[in-house]
Amino acid sequence: MGRVRFPRLPKSRKGFGSPTQRRWLAALAVVVLATVGVWLLLRALPEAVDATWARIMQTGILRVCTDPSWPPFESVDHPTGQTEGLDIDLAQLLAVRLAPGVHAEIVTVGFDGLYDALLAGRCDAILSALPYEPTRTQDVTYSMAYFNAGLVLVTHQGTSDIAGLADLTGRVVSVEWGFVPDGDRRQRLFLQKLGLRRYDATGDALRALQSGEVEATLVDRISALAYLHHCQQVQITGEPITDLNYVIPVRPDSFRLLAEINRVLLEMRQDGTLENLQEKWF
């Protein structure tokens, strides 16, 4: 078996290699030097630090802004003057699970000033039944949802022939005055075709269901849960039809804090803590 011959590069009479080779080697040298330079620069730069998280770890205090005017999520207990509610309990449990020795400090702020207080550094996070707002994502970052206050379908206890929107055709359905169909396009078109019976308030719409005037009711999940606390004759059927997710805003540079909040909220969703809080306050 003969030897395999590899072609030799032609030699230049002046210096090493041809002009093409020299240009190639020069370009390679530039790339190598640039790569090494970037690597050295990256090694010299400090790692990104979440100053908010560092302060929480140092002081053991998670400052939480809330507007105590929206029970059962947050309100003031007048005999004691203490702020209480689902969001307040969640803030305390959240702080404990963030790290050992951390507790929540509640900062009361008017609703219109919540975001300003966060951006001004008066608190580290907001827990005040705030829905996700896409228009604010340049100023704050949001946690995963901890409560869905969207539209739900309520029926009589034990009803088996109504499982979702598709089963409402031809039935009498109560809603509150001012109800505007929401959700995706198909849902809106379907709801607009229903013969909805309108009542002055969500409580009236739910009482109409309880008394048998209507066969189903469409109300927000908060109103439904509050009514179910006092009336066992009706039930929420299925998952929310539309989403109105309550979330926890933090400042954009609080990236470590946001990651830890999401970790804890996921644990709370899996171990039933969030569900237990809903049962307690509704």
ChimeraX attribute file (.defattr): number of C-alpha atoms within 10 A of each C-alpha:
attribute: neighborCount
match mode: 1-to-1
recipient: residues
	/A:1	3
	/A:2	4
	/A:3	5
	/A:4	6
	/A:5	6
	/A:6	6
	/A:7	6
	/A:8	6
	/A:9	9
	/A:10	8
	/A:11	10
	/A:12	11
	/A:13	8
	/A:14	8
	/A:15	9
	/A:16	10
	/A:17	15
	/A:18	15
	/A:19	12
	/A:20	9
	/A:21	13
	/A:22	13
	/A:23	12
	/A:24	12
	/A:25	13
	/A:26	12
	/A:27	12
	/A:28	12
	/A:29	12
	/A:30	12
	/A:31	12
	/A:32	12
	/A:33	12
	/A:34	12
	/A:35	12
	/A:36	12
	/A:37	12
	/A:38	12
	/A:39	11
	/A:40	11
	/A:41	10
	/A:42	11
	/A:43	10
	/A:44	9
	/A:45	8
	/A:46	7
	/A:47	8
	/A:48	9
	/A:49	12
	/A:50	14
	/A:51	14
	/A:52	20
	/A:53	20
	/A:54	14
	/A:55	13
	/A:56	20
	/A:57	16
	/A:58	10
	/A:59	12
	/A:60	19
	/A:61	18
	/A:62	26
	/A:63	21
	/A:64	26
	/A:65	27
	/A:66	29
	/A:67	23
	/A:68	24
	/A:69	15
	/A:70	14
	/A:71	15
	/A:72	19
	/A:73	22
	/A:74	21
	/A:75	20
	/A:76	16
	/A:77	12
	/A:78	8
	/A:79	6
	/A:80	7
	/A:81	9
	/A:82	10
	/A:83	20
	/A:84	18
	/A:85	21
	/A:86	22
	/A:87	25
	/A:88	24
	/A:89	16
	/A:90	20
	/A:91	23
	/A:92	17
	/A:93	17
	/A:94	22
	/A:95	24
	/A:96	18
	/A:97	18
	/A:98	19
	/A:99	13
	/A:100	10
	/A:101	12
	/A:102	20
	/A:103	21
	/A:104	20
	/A:105	18
	/A:106	21
	/A:107	18
	/A:108	17
	/A:109	19
	/A:110	12
	/A:111	15
	/A:112	9
	/A:113	12
	/A:114	24
	/A:115	21
	/A:116	12
	/A:117	20
	/A:118	20
	/A:119	16
	/A:120	11
	/A:121	13
	/A:122	15
	/A:123	24
	/A:124	25
	/A:125	29
	/A:126	27
	/A:127	23
	/A:128	28
	/A:129	22
	/A:130	17
	/A:131	18
	/A:132	19
	/A:133	14
	/A:134	10
	/A:135	8
	/A:136	12
	/A:137	13
	/A:138	9
	/A:139	12
	/A:140	20
	/A:141	20
	/A:142	22
	/A:143	20
	/A:144	18
	/A:145	17
	/A:146	20
	/A:147	19
	/A:148	18
	/A:149	21
	/A:150	19
	/A:151	22
	/A:152	25
	/A:153	24
	/A:154	28
	/A:155	25
	/A:156	21
	/A:157	13
	/A:158	11
	/A:159	14
	/A:160	9
	/A:161	9
	/A:162	19
	/A:163	16
	/A:164	15
	/A:165	16
	/A:166	10
	/A:167	10
	/A:168	20
	/A:169	13
	/A:170	9
	/A:171	14
	/A:172	16
	/A:173	24
	/A:174	26
	/A:175	24
	/A:176	21
	/A:177	13
	/A:178	10
	/A:179	13
	/A:180	10
	/A:181	15
	/A:182	17
	/A:183	14
	/A:184	10
	/A:185	9
	/A:186	10
	/A:187	15
	/A:188	13
	/A:189	13
	/A:190	14
	/A:191	18
	/A:192	13
	/A:193	10
	/A:194	14
	/A:195	14
	/A:196	19
	/A:197	16
	/A:198	16
	/A:199	18
	/A:200	11
	/A:201	13
	/A:202	22
	/A:203	17
	/A:204	15
	/A:205	24
	/A:206	29
	/A:207	18
	/A:208	20
	/A:209	22
	/A:210	20
	/A:211	11
	/A:212	11
	/A:213	15
	/A:214	20
	/A:215	19
	/A:216	29
	/A:217	29
	/A:218	23
	/A:219	25
	/A:220	23
	/A:221	24
	/A:222	18
	/A:223	16
	/A:224	24
	/A:225	19
	/A:226	15
	/A:227	18
	/A:228	17
	/A:229	12
	/A:230	9
	/A:231	13
	/A:232	11
	/A:233	13
	/A:234	21
	/A:235	19
	/A:236	21
	/A:237	21
	/A:238	13
	/A:239	15
	/A:240	18
	/A:241	20
	/A:242	18
	/A:243	18
	/A:244	18
	/A:245	17
	/A:246	22
	/A:247	22
	/A:248	23
	/A:249	27
	/A:250	26
	/A:251	24
	/A:252	16
	/A:253	16
	/A:254	19
	/A:255	18
	/A:256	16
	/A:257	24
	/A:258	22
	/A:259	13
	/A:260	18
	/A:261	21
	/A:262	20
	/A:263	16
	/A:264	18
	/A:265	21
	/A:266	16
	/A:267	14
	/A:268	19
	/A:269	14
	/A:270	11
	/A:271	11
	/A:272	10
	/A:273	16
	/A:274	19
	/A:275	14
	/A:276	13
	/A:277	15
	/A:278	15
	/A:279	13
	/A:280	12
	/A:281	17
	/A:282	19
